Amino acid sequence: MSSDLDRQLEQLLDQAGSDAQPRRPSWGEMRDRITAIPQVRGRRLVLPRRLVAVVGVAAMIAIVLGIIFHLPLGPIAQAESPPIRVIQKDIELTVFNLFESDRPTLFMPTSPPARGPVKMGMALVKDHRIVLNLRPGDNLVYFTDVAATIDPTSVRFWSETDPIATKVVEQNFEYDLATAGAILKRYLDRKITCVLKDGKQHEGFLCSHDGDIVLADKPPSDSGEMRKTESISRDQIRAVQMPDVPKDLFVKPTLVWKIRTQRPGQHETTLMYACGHAEWQADYVVAVTPGAPGEKDQLDLQGWVTIDNRTGSTYKDAGIKLIAGDVNRVPDPWAPDQVERFSMGIEFADLDAYALRLAPAKMPEKAFVEKSFFEYHLYTLSAPSTVKDQQIKQLKLLKAEGVKAIRRYVFDSPPGTDESRRHVAVVLEFKNDKDNKLGMPLPKGRVRVMQRDSDGDMQLVNTTEIDHTAKDEEMKLNIGSAFDVAAERAEMNMTRPGHRQETRTIRLRMRNHKDEPIQARFVERLVPNRNWEITLTSNAWTREDVSTIHFDFTLEPDAEKEITYTVDYQW
Amino acid sequence: MELPDAEAVKLAARGDADAFMTLVERYRAPLIAYVHGKTRRRDEAEDLAQEVFCKAWQHLPGLRDPAAFPGWLFRMAHNAILTAARQPRPAQLEDDPADSSPAGNENSVEVHAAVAALSEEFRITVSLRHFSGMSTDEVARTLGIPPGTVRSRLSRAYAQLRRRLISRVEV
C-alpha cells in the first residue's frame, strides 16, 4: 500500500517538476548577465587584536597629520566604471486592427510622406530590458533594436528595480542613420579622398554629393577666391576616405535616455511605445459537409491570424497579443502624411497554395487564448513566438469541428431591384455558442467557404467576410447563389384609398428544383419612414426590424410556394 | 561525469562562468518551484529565480563552505521573496491571459508549496530528484553524499509529503 502511495506521490512530484521547468527565453542570456556582474571578492581579514590597535593608531596619526599640514594626498585612484550594457529580457507585442484614417494617427519620423487616406496598422511594444552598470547620478543609456516606425511621442520608460529614485531626465530618438548620403553631408566643405575604380585618388574639399561628387581644390574663403572644382561620377568611385566617421550618426534607430538614479548597478527596465505598420487580420476557412435531407449541415471551421510586421524590427520570442475591436485613434497633429507603401493583407495565388497552408504538418502548435479587454477582445498566443521584420506570420486562432448550421435559401429583394439581379442566396446560419462547439468571440475577417466535390477534393465555394462577432450570437455566412432554386416577386395591386394612404398587394413565388426539401425565406423590405400594417397574408411572418419582415417555410422537392400579402401604408 | 556541487562552486567562486551555469541548470527548476510554492505566482517565479542566481554569482566568493551552496541559495531565495513582497507592484497594462491563473497549475502549486515547506536537506534532495530530473545516484554525486543517504532522505521526505498532500494522493 505504502509503495503504491509512494508511486502516486512520485508521479505527482514529477508532474510538478514539469511545471517548474524554465519558460522564459531570458534564461538563454543568463551567462551574459552574470559575466557582466563583478563578483564581490572582499574577504574578511582576521587580524590579531594587537595589530588592529597598531593599524588604528597609525591611521589616526596619519589623519591628524593630514589635517595639520594639509598633506597633499594626491588624486584618488578611481577604478574605471564598466560600460553600461543593455540586455533584452523579454518583449510583448500587442497588435491592433487595421485602421483607416484621413490622416496618420502616429508620428513616425522615419516614414516617408504620402497623400490621401491611409490604412495603418498599429502595435504596442512592451520591451523588458536589463540595464547593467548604471552609476549614481546621470547615465546615458542607448536602446537599439527598437521599431523603425516608432512613434517617439508615445515612449514610456521606467525602472522596475527602483521606480521612485530612478528618473528619465531626457529622452531622444535618434533616427539620422549612417547612410552614405548622411555621412557625406557631414563632410561638406571638408577634405575627403575619392578612390576610383582604376586606383587613382582624387583629394579635395567636398562641394556637393547629391548627384556626382564635386570636389574643390581649396576650402571656401571669405575673400571670394576662385576655386577649381572637378566632378566625379559615382559609378567611377570605389571608395571615399574621410578622416573619421561622424559620431552623431546611428546605424539603427536608437532611443537615448539620460537616466538619473541613486541606485547603481543593475536595473530591470520597461520600455513601452507605439509603432506603425504592424497589422493583423483574421482569416477563416469553413469546410461544409451537407447534411442528409432534413438534417443540418456540418461545418469544420478553422480560424487563422495573419500578422504582418513591417515595423523595421524583429521581435524574438515575443509574447503576442492581438486586440480585436475598433479602437478609436485620432489623427496625430505632428504626423506628416504617411504613404500606404504596401498592399494590405495577402492574397492566395491559388487553391493548392492555400491548401498547402492548411496542411496539418505546417500548422504551428501555438494557439490563442481569448479574453475580454475593455470593450474589445484580447487574443494572447499561449507561447512566445518570433515575428521577424518584413514577415507575414500565420498562427492558429481556433479550430472547431462538427458545427451545426442551417442552410437557408433566402430571397431578399428590395423594391426597385433589377429583376435580372434577383437571385436566391444560400446562407449558412449557425450560433456561435459552446453547445455548437464554438462560443469564442470571433474577430472580423475573411471567410473562405469550401466543400468537397464528388471526388473528395476541397473546392472553393465562396469568399465572404464576417464582422466582429460576440459569443452566443447568430452568425450568417452568405455562400453564394442557388442554381436550382428560383424565386420572383411581383406587386399585384396598388391603391391610394385616401390622402397619404396606400395599399399594396405583393406576390412572392419560389420553386425548388432540387431533389431534397429546403429551408427557405422571403425577406421583404417595406417602404421606409411610413406607418405600415399587414392586413392580409397567406403565411405567418416575422418582424426583423422597423421596416423588414420575413416569411420562413419549408419547400418540398419540385414544389412551388406562393405567398401573397397586403400592406397598408400611412404617412 | 557531472561536476559535484562543491567543485562547481569552487570554480564559479574563482570567476568560472561555465561552472556557475552548471549550477544554474541544476538548481533553476528547484528554485522556480520553491519561489512558486512560496509566492503562488508562477509568472514571477522565474524572474525572482534569475535575480537570485545573479546575486549568488556576485557573492559566491564569500561562501566559505562550498557544500553549503544549495542551502545558501534557497536562503537567498527566501530573502528575495520577502524583499519582493515588500515592494509595490508596478501597474500593468493588462493581465496576461496566457497565464490566466497567475498561480499556474493548481496541483503543482500545492506540491511546490509542500516541498518548499520541507526541511532544507529533504527539500534539496526531493527537488534535485524530481524537479531537476536526476537519478538517485546523480543526486548523491551532486551533493557528495552516499546514495543510501539520498534514498533515506527521499523516503522520509515522502512520508512528510504524503501527510501534506493526503487529499491529492489517492488512498
Interface residues (C-beta under 8 A of the other chain):
Chain A: L5 D6 Q8 L9 E10 L12 L13 D14 Q15 A16 G17 D19 A20 Q21 P22 R23 R24 S26 W27 M30 R31 R33 I34 T35 I37 P38 Q39 V40 R41 G42 R43 T94 L124 K126 W158 E160 P163 Q266 E268 T270 M272 G319 V369 E370 K371 F373 L378 T380 L381 S382 A383
Chain B: A13 G15 A17 F20 M21 V24 R28 A29 P30 I32 A33 H36 R42 E46 D47 Q50 F53 C54 W57 Q58 H59 L60 P61 G62 P90 L93 E94 D95 D96 P97 A98 S100 G104 N105 N107 S108 V111 H112 V115 V126 R129 H130 F131 S132 G133 Y158 L161 R162 L165 R168 V169 E170 V171
